[in-house]
Amino acid sequence: MTRARIAVTGATGFVGGAVAAVLTAKGHDVVCLVRSDPGPGFPWPARRVDLQDTGSVAGALEDRDGVAHLAILNDFARMYAQRREAHDAYVGLTRRVVDAANATGCTVGYVSTDWVLDGTGHLATEDEPPNPVNFYGVLKAASEMVVLERARRGFVARVGGVQGVHRTRPAGPRAQDVGFGYFVLSLVDALRAGERFTVWEDAAINSVATPITSSEIGALLGRAFDREVDGVLHFAGATAVTRRELAHATCDVFGLDPSLLDVGPPPEHARLPAPVPYDTSMSGEVTMARLGTRAHTVGEQLQALRRERDEGRVVALS
């Protein structure tokens, strides 16, 4: 049975594609708002929209109950080199989406990040105020404020440590970086090929998080739209882990050889030209109670991801 009619921005990306896939699998009427034709192989209905024009976005939202906003400028170096462009791609675009949603009666679900936190806490709660340490975090925190202060109906969902399959580019990208994203499958790919894998450890990278699968994010967004929640939500797993702990848990669940793991600092070329928050673990206890579910352990998240990767289907725990 069809449930909410939801538009998704950023559906050609890693998390956005998972959100579109899960919402569709759970019976929602999904349409993806895209800047250009995604091609005949794109798996969900799409509408071309001029994201620079509020009226164009509003026209695409006229028959929608909600919009899951995930579109970003996913290029850290360009973000710093072209700050005006980056500000518009985050804060300006979010303002246009919110204004279009207000004009059409839509609920805005804005997907933010644990990098709005400064990395000095542990298991931060939903009422923790943002204190970002780099420009990406600043842009996401500013976009949160646009939704919280400007949207007539809306919520912010902070996510972090996201693991999953890229729905529109299944072969990649999949590489360890100074955040937690892509970590698990980059490790799985290496060890299944019999290669060694170096788990990065360094005080200057994101070293502690509460991993969650991208599919679980989609399931939680569906619950948030259904329950018409507002405010700040934390979409987080139940287990705060270090990279080394996540690596060994991955070996356990995927049946991999942990003797192929090494530990060392990241290569210089992988470091960002800005500070990175160290501990971005979040508590989602209040969020899960509001959504009528529970946070899932790192073992449960990894088991779901293994089924999703090896069986080629959506696996959402909530």
N, C-alpha and C positions, 0 to 999 in steps of 0.2 A: 504494500500500500504506500502510495506517495505521501511523503510528509512535507517538510518545509521546502519552499522553492528558494534555492540558495545560489547566488553568483559567487564565483571564486576568481580573484585576481592572483596572478603569479602561478597559475596552474602548469606552466611549462617548466617550472623549477622543481627542485627536490621535494621540499615539504608540500608545496602547493599541489603537485601532482598526486601525492599520497592523500591529501585532503579531498581532492576531487574524486579519487578512486573509492575511498571509504564512504564518503557521503552518498555516492551513487549506489554502492553495494548495500547500504542501509536503507535505501528506498527514497532518499531525497531527490528532488528534481533539481539537477545541477546544470548550470551553464557557466562556461569559463569566459571571462572577459579578456580578450587578447589584443595586442597592438597590431599584429599582422597575422595573416593566414598561417596557422600552424601546420598545414599540410593534411593530406588525406589519411594519414595514419594516426592522427590525433584521436585518442580514445573517447573523448567526451564532447557534447555539444559546445560550440564556441560562437561567440559574437565578437566581431571586430569593433573596437571602441577607441576613440581618441582620448587617452587618459590625461591629456593636457587640457581637456575641455569638460567642465563640470556638466554642461548640458548633454554632451554625448554620453557621459557615464550615467546620468539620470535617466536618459532614454533607455539604456540597457537594464536599468533596475526597476522599470515601471511594473513589471509582472513578478517581482521578487519579494520574498519575505525578509531576506537577509543577504548580506554580502560578507564573505570571509576574505579579508584583505591581507594578502601575503606578498604582493609585488614589491620588489626592492631593486636597488642597484647593487648587484652582488659582485663588487670589485673593489677591494679595500684600497689598493693603490690609486685607482681612479677617483675614489671617494675623497682622498686627501689632495689629489692633484686638481680636481674640479669641484671645489666645495659648494659653489652655488648650484651646480647641476645636482650634486648629491643631496643638498638640502631640499631641492624641489622634488627629487625622486622619492624621498622619504616623507618629509613634513608637508610639502606642497601637495603631493599626490594624496596623502592621507586626508588633508583638508578637503580636496575636491571630492574624494569618495564619501566623506562624512556629509558634505553639503548636498551631494546627490542623493544620499540615503535619506537625509532629513526631508528633502523635497518629495520623496516617493514613499515615505513611511517605512523604510527598511531598517532593520537592525544591523549595526556594524559590529563584526567580530574581528578585532585587529590582533594579528599574531605578532607578538613582540619577542624579546630575548632576555635570557638571564644576564647578558652583558650590559644591561642597564644597572646592574649591581657592581660595586667596586671590588668585589673579590676578597674582602677582609672578614666576611662573616661565614656562617655555616648553617645550612638549612634555613635560609631566609624565608620569612613568612610573607603573606600577600600584602601586608601593610608596610613592608620595608620600603622607604622612599628611595627613588633612583639616585645613584651617585656614580655615573659612568666615568671611566678612566680613559676612554678614547672617543674619537669622533663618531664611529659607528654607534656606540652606546648613547652618545648625545642625541643623535638623530632618532634613534628608536625611542628614547625617553621623551623627546619633544613630540613625537608622533603619538605616544601614549596619551600625553596631555591633550592633544587635539581631540582624541576620541572621548576621553573622560570629561572634558570641559565643553565640547561643542556638539557631540552627538546627542540627539534626543533619545535614541535607544541604542545602547552599545556596550561592549565590554572589551577589555584587554586581556589577552592570554599570553603570558610569558612562557617561553619554551627554552630548553637547553639540553645539551648532550644528545642531540637527535641522531638516531640510528635508523637506517632503512634502505629500501631499494628505490632507485631513481626510476619513476614510472615512465618517463618519456625518453630517458637515455639509460637503459638498463645496464649498459657496459661501463658507465662512469657518469660523472667523475667519482673516483673512490680513492682517496689518499688521505693519510694522516695529516692534520694541520695543527696549528697552535690552539685551536678550539677542540671541542670533542666530536664534532660532526664527522661522519664517515669512518670513524675509527674502527668500529667492529668489522665491517665488511672489507676494509683495506687489510686488516689483520687476517681475516678468513681467506681472502684471495691469495695472500702470500704463503700462509702455512699449508693450504691445500695444494699449492704448487711445489711444496717442499723447500721453499725459500725461508731464510731467516727474516725476522721482523724486529726492528728496534723500537721499543716503547719509549717515547720521549719522556724524560723527567727533567724539569727545570723550574726554578722559582719564577721565571718570567713568562710562563705559558699557563693556559687554563688547565689546571691539574686536578681539580675535584669538581664533580658535577653529579646530577641525579638523572642518569640517562633514561630516555623514553623513545619509543619508536615513532616514526612519522605517521604510521597508520593509527596509533593510539591518539595522536594529536587530532587526526580527522574525526575519530569517534567522539572525543571529548568536545570538539567544536559542535558536532551535531547535537549533543546533549545540551550544550550551552544555548544554542538557538532554540531548541525545543522548550527549555525551561525559562527562557526570556530573562536570563541573569544579567547583572550589570557589574561594574567595578572591575577590579584587578583579579585575575585568576592565575594560578600557577599550575601549568600542565607539566608535572614532574613525576619521575619514577619514585618508588618508595625507598630506594637504596642510594645513599651518597657513596661514591667510589672514587678512588684514584685511578689514573690510567693503568697502573700495574695491576690493580685489583680487577679492573674491567677486562684487561687482557687475559688474566687467568680464568675469570668466569667465562669468557668467550671460548677458551680452549675446552673447558669442562662441557659446555653445552653443545659445541659443534664437534666434539670428539677430535680435537687437534692436539698436536704434540707440543707441550709447553717448553720443551728443551730447545725449541727453535726461537724462543724469545730472547732478545737482548734488551738491555736498558741503557739509555744514554741521552745526551742533550740533542735537541733538534739541530739540523744543519743551519748555518747562518742564512742561507737563501730563503728558508722557511719562516724566519722570524718576521714579525710585522714592524713597520716603522712607527710604532706607538705602543703604549703600555697595554697589557692584557690582564684581565682579572684572574686571580689565582683560584679562588674557591667560589664557584657560582652555584653551589648546591641550593636547592629550593625545597621548602616544605609545601606540599599541596593538600595538606589535611583539610583545611577549611574549604578549598575548592572542591575536593572530591565529595565532601558532605553535601555541598550545594548542588552537585550534579548527580547525586544518588549513586555513586560508585565508590571505588577505592583505588589508591595508588598501588601499582604492581611492582614487585621486587625486580631487581636486575636479572635474576634468573628467569622469571616469568617473561620479562621483556625479550630476553635473548632467545628463549624457546619459541616465542611468537615470531621473532625475526628469522629464525632458522626455518620454520615452516613456510614463511612467506618467501624466503629466498629459494628454498629447494623445491617447493611445490608450485611456485609462480602464482600465488593467489593472495588476496587481501586477508590479513589476520589482525583483527583489532580486539583488544581484550575487554574494552568497556562497551 
